[in-house]
């Protein structure tokens, strides 16, 4: 994500969070939903963020019944290239990195 500005000042990245909906079988990210709160008074709970992410994914026609959620700082989404959720469901990893590791194993 690009750096956000509000009233001419850069928004602190701690003001932004994201909820990732992913397939627990393979870590494939199906939907991401982010939120930025400004002014310090507009807070949203993790549960509300998750509810909004699921509702938005459903509105886009996604089947969310078998998906898991992962809350991450928006800065975690700034990595280059496609991402997926790691095997333990606790963080994001680059798809290219995991594919390259698999290719290395098959060449041996």
C-alpha positions in Angstrom: 0.0 0.0 0.0 1.1 3.5 -0.6 1.9 5.9 2.2 -1.3 7.7 3.3 -1.6 11.4 4.1 -4.2 13.2 6.1 -4.4 17.0 6.4 -0.9 17.2 4.8 0.8 14.9 7.3 1.8 11.3 6.8 -0.5 8.8 8.6 1.2 6.7 11.2 1.2 3.1 9.9 0.0 1.9 13.3 -3.3 3.6 12.5 -3.9 1.0 9.8 -4.7 -2.7 10.1 -5.8 -5.5 7.8 -7.7 -8.7 8.1 -6.8 -11.5 5.6 -9.3 -14.2 4.7 -7.4 -17.3 3.6 -7.8 -21.0 2.8 -6.2 -23.0 5.6 -5.5 -25.9 3.3 -3.0 -24.1 1.2 -2.6 -20.5 2.6 -4.1 -18.9 -0.5 -5.4 -15.4 0.3 -9.0 -15.0 -0.9 -9.7 -11.5 0.4 -8.0 -8.7 2.3 -9.8 -5.9 4.1 -7.9 -2.9 5.6 -8.9 0.0 7.7 -7.2 3.3 8.7 -8.5 5.2 11.7 -7.8 9.0 11.9 -7.9 11.4 14.7 -7.6 8.8 17.4 -11.3 8.6 18.3 -12.4 6.3 15.6 -11.4 2.9 16.8 -12.6 -0.5 15.6 -12.2 -3.8 17.4 -10.5 -6.8 15.8 -13.9 -8.5 15.8 -15.6 -5.7 13.9 -12.7 -5.6 11.4 -13.1 -9.3 10.9 -16.9 -9.0 10.5 -16.5 -6.3 7.9 -13.9 -8.3 6.0 -16.2 -11.3 5.9 -19.3 -9.2 4.9 -17.3 -7.5 2.1 -15.9 -10.8 0.8 -19.5 -12.2 0.7 -20.7 -9.1 -1.1 -18.1 -9.7 -3.8 -19.3 -13.3 -4.2 -16.7 -15.1 -2.3 -17.5 -18.3 -0.4 -16.2 -17.7 3.1 -17.5 -20.7 4.9 -14.2 -22.6 5.0 -11.9 -19.6 5.3 -9.8 -18.6 8.3 -8.8 -15.1 9.3 -5.5 -13.5 10.1 -5.0 -9.9 11.4 -1.9 -8.2 10.2 -0.4 -4.7 10.2 -1.0 -3.1 6.8 2.8 -2.8 6.4 2.9 -6.7 6.1 1.0 -6.3 2.8 3.8 -4.0 1.4 5.9 -6.9 0.3 6.5 -7.2 -3.4 4.7 -9.9 -5.3 2.0 -12.3 -4.4 1.6 -13.5 -0.8 0.1 -16.4 1.0 -0.4 -17.3 4.7 2.3 -19.5 6.2 1.6 -23.2 7.2 0.9 -22.3 10.8 -1.5 -19.5 9.9 0.4 -16.9 11.8 2.0 -14.7 9.1 2.4 -13.8 5.5 5.1 -15.2 3.1 6.0 -14.5 -0.4 4.6 -17.0 -2.9 7.7 -16.6 -5.1 10.0 -17.6 -2.1 8.0 -20.7 -1.3 7.8 -21.7 -5.0 11.6 -21.2 -5.4 12.2 -23.5 -2.4 10.0 -26.1 -4.0 11.9 -25.9 -7.3 15.2 -26.3 -5.5 13.9 -29.5 -3.8 12.8 -31.0 -7.1 16.1 -30.3 -8.8 18.1 -32.3 -6.3 
